[in-house]
Amino acid sequence: MPQYEECEQMIEGPYLLFVGGVSHALYAKTANGIRYWRPEMCKGQLRFPGCAADLDLPDMSIIQAVQEGVKTIVIGVAPAGGALPDAWIATLVEALSQGLDIASGLHTRLNEISELREAAKEYGRRIFDVRYPAQSFAVGSGEKRVGKRLLTVGTDCAVGKMYTALALEKEMRARGFDADFQATGQTGILIAGGGVSVDAVVSDFISGAAEWLSPVNEADHWDVIEGQGSLFHPSYAGVSLGLLHGAQPDALVVCHEAGRQNIAGVAGYKPPDIQTCIDLNVSLGRLTNPDIKCVGVGVNTASLGDEEAMRYLAGLENTIGLACVDPVRTGVGRIVDHLEEASDPCS
Amino acid sequence: MPQYEECEQMIEGPYLLFVGGVSHALYAKTANGIRYWRPEMCKGQLRFPGCAADLDLPDMSIIQAVQEGVKTIVIGVAPAGGALPDAWIATLVEALSQGLDIASGLHTRLNEISELREAAKEYGRRIFDVRYPAQSFAVGSGEKRVGKRLLTVGTDCAVGKMYTALALEKEMRARGFDADFQATGQTGILIAGGGVSVDAVVSDFISGAAEWLSPVNEADHWDVIEGQGSLFHPSYAGVSLGLLHGAQPDALVVCHEAGRQNIAGVAGYKPPDIQTCIDLNVSLGRLTNPDIKCVGVGVNTASLGDEEAMRYLAGLENTIGLACVDPVRTGVGRIVDHLEEASDPCS
């Protein structure tokens, strides 16, 4: 169950996924993520003629979606070029007029588009611009909170921290853990229905936002927190450190992409080796949780063949001494085995 | 000379320092800081009857200040309780109507007080709410920039990072260095006439803001950058790390308060020892500047007697092997000696 103190900020399901008229199926990445991780939340898709994406959901008009009980239309694609096409706006105004909320992870704030803002007001609906925090946060207190927390961290940006966290939540729930994914980026928030886009929080409040996101809970409850950035990324390490301190993780899972040669988006920076990444995160994380441990490594091995990938993971595991998995290829079960053993009082 | 690309964001001097009617001289800390570090910028003070502070400047009305060539009235005190008293607002509206700009480091945004905003518009004047960045920044690039940079860092918040940076700028200029203090907090910005309140920058852009603040420059030019927070503070370490990465310092000066038992504002955290603070800052700073070095330590020894302070500094210096000074008691000359030796090609 979500633990948010301000539940009016949760996006209400079920969803109609809006994919517009994208020219390539890959552009529907956000919609696919929601469909994959929260199938029970997705009632249908709204596609324009010629749309190249298919989420394997019933095609629905706004009216049909309302009849099916949909509460929110979720923008699952980014418009080419950035500006919202008129056809999108007309569809979204119709959605508001028919009683749906809108959720969007776009850079463009839908709340700043006058037609949408006015329609939302007129029809009493909500527009969630999930990239921009709607609330303010307290400064981090550093006080230790009851409950367990796992944070995914990375050797770089875009190495699978969100995917790994969601895979861990799924596997942990399947084994009876009381576990909740906590989202820190726009796609994660649309999947979870809530969360905080931590990189959009004012710097003073990063660790406070992470504390808010994973508040005090039952002693055996796990928050599985989506990491952001990397301590090794010259643009974003501050975000990663604030999140690490505020999350107070008991358990870290380090994420990596096999074969990545350069830190994303900057010139002249190499990803660290995985042991270095583990050591620095553990060392800095001790400030707010002296018991922090790395419990496993999740590697995106998509660039490798099957055999090569298995050899890579086995070699890594031999070096690091922790379960090393590919969340897509092998699943994260062996990391969860470790959490089970650690939580078993007889072991 | 300030290096800002957008010079219209510089606060124009000279200043009239507004201290209102504070009940204790200590409340005029900001005004005193400006008076102390930028005496040439301060033409006068505006005090209400009964004001307990005296900046040792001519008392002036708004009209007199305008006649003396003042360009900006600077709020040098915080109002008791937070809200601006009516008498302040009347005075500030008068200042705008007489052609002065206003600069303020208060939490309350003067631009959000309708009387002030409207008067500024009517009279074509500017209101600088320096706690809130007026511009947006790019994401940090991590690209190495020509020019030298020194950053003050701390074992905790409020240990003298701004004072030390200003003392270094003064001493360096006196010895012929081309050096500019670069402010990262509201008091520093009012002193320098510009800068960025980095803790108010959106997390994604912390290191980018630090890059903007200390851009490419002549090879022998020094930006002396005011540090914020501490890597050891559970609320603010993310800000400190983003600033460290964006500043790309060649030289670090670690600041500390002798005798401090607890990290400021949080429960259960102890300041690190100074060597630990040096090591972590150097180790993390290497990401964006592999040549980073700690060049000295600045300690606030106000809690110690003279003899005890000198013993403390000598003992520290013996342990650390770097110049350890109290910027107030001993000055920072010995740290600048080290910079001179390091920059002398014959040494």
Interface residues (C-beta under 8 A of the other chain):
Chain A: V139 G140 S141 G142 E143 V198 D199 A200 V201 V202 S203 D204 I206 S207 G208 L231 F232 P234 S235 Y236 A237 G238 V239 S240 L241 G242 L243 H245 I263 G265 V266 A267 G268 Y269 L284 L287 T288
Chain B: V139 G140 S141 G142 E143 V198 D199 A200 V201 V202 S203 D204 I206 S207 G208 L231 F232 P234 S235 Y236 A237 G238 V239 S240 L241 G242 L243 H245 I263 G265 V266 A267 G268 Y269 L284 L287 T288
